[in-house]
Amino acid sequence: MRGIAILFVALLLTFGILYYLTAWSYSDGERAGTISKFSRRGFMFKTWEGVLNVGGFSGETGSLTPQYFDFSVKDDSVANKINEAVRTGQRVTLHYEEKLARMPWNGETKYFVTGVDVVAPNYQYGYPGQQSRPYQQPAQPTQPAQVPPIDSGQTL
């Protein structure tokens, strides 16, 4: 009887520690970019997994170098918003929490997205990244000034 009680307490303590490591948030923050991949994956436990292209500039080469952020999503409403952003190609800001450990039924990463904001583009016409300018009405044509005709018979 005593052995069963010790085994029960050991199992309870083990599951308590695992729950603490997967439920407690080590850090949280935001990352912005465009979603380059988002899918529901897994053999036994299906989870939403995605890749955010944060972009970036390499100081060593002086060129644009993509930086990727792998994340998991538990909430279906957040996954639907991300899917919509993938379809439209819009830039997003992901609100995430980093966990100390991951379990197979939670996702493939330690980063879990808790919210998403779709960022409206800052251009109206033209190409992405072009400075937008407010629309201005074309100027009304003015009447040219009346210049008296020059008489060829006159001397100046």
Secondary structure, 3 states (H helix, E strand, C coil): CHHHHHHHHHHHHHHHHHHHHHHCEEEEEEEEEEEEEEEEECCCCCEEEEEEECCCECCCCCCECCCEEEEEECCHHHHHHHHHHHHHCCEEEEEEEEECCCCCCCCCCCEEEEEEEEECCCCCCCCCCCCCCCCCCCCCCCCCCCCCCCCCCCCC
